[in-house]
Amino acid sequence: MWSACMRVSKWICWMYPGLELTECSLTRYAGLLAVVGVLVVVALGYVPLVVLTLWPWRRSHPVLATLALLLEHVLLLLLLWSYACAVLIDPGRVTREWSFAVLGWPLELRGSPEAAAAAQQLHVDDPTREMERGLVRKGHDVRFVPNQHIRLPAFVLMRNRSGRYRYCSKCLVYKPDRAHHCSTLGRCVLKMDHFCPWVNNTVGFYNHKFFFQFLVYALLTALTVGAGAPATLLQRLAQQPPDVTAATAALTIVGLVGWVMCLAIGCALLFFVSFHTYLLLKNRTTIEAYEVSDPAKAEAVEALDRGPLLNIVSVLGDRACTWLLPLWPGVDAVGDGIHWAYRRTGMAFV
Ligand SMILES: [Zn+2]
């Protein structure tokens, strides 16, 4: 199992240069149970449609059955591929270097002799002045603290409820627009959507496309199982001995359980796919869907909506032929998760 995971990880690194894998932590190890649960459901769903329906169907309808088997397996491949990417790929982190860089400071000041020298020049012995400059010193350690006097670049539009630049007191970084602190990963995540227990990962900038594709492919798989298997299952349930053996009865029960699970999960997925499609068309994350009702945050959130096509491109990439494939569109197509394109509004750019 572990070596299989390592192989998938290496394959992902090779396929997606520039992207990172999410680090392992105690919470993520515990969350592996949910991942195993998802894979078990996929395996259970395989039985009623492929094993019990399409495979035996080859005898009476060889061409149609082969075509249906091929399509179902392509769908399953896309489902598992996008799922692996959503689980493994890091959603994107806010580095302290970014926070320093946007403030016009050298990349690494914290604790360095340069920091001490910079602090000296700023007369940091005066506490008021020290706070205004955004610096605080503890011994030899110099770090930025949040305050309203700091001027971030014009592309940082989002503010907290008191109108200040958003600062994470846990990571000690200013947050780029759309970034939030994820308590499960214990750090700020670029364009954070939510932590999803079923992918055991936070959905963010770099794995949003894969998460959305996973939802869509999971729904399509559930629909094909839900619609394709009932006739066979009813036929098998109506069978009487001596046609029924212990093995065929067990297979029918497994198929029935798989079909019921697919149906139930498919109903839930209908809601999730509808909701996330709406968010995709509006260029919003789940967090921003709530933030838009907050007058202090609504304008910046609404300014992200540049029309359905551009909004889709900002997540799935600029080549429509790759929208269906779990491929990384590249920084040129979807940006870097820090700089965002906004439509023109009456918003004052700082
Ligand atoms: Zn944080």
Boltz pocket constraint, residues with backbone or C-beta under 6 A from the ligand:
constraints:
  - pocket:
      binder: B
      contacts: [[A, 168], [A, 169], [A, 170], [A, 171], [A, 172], [A, 180], [A, 181], [A, 182], [A, 186], [A, 187], [A, 188]]
      max_distance: 6.0
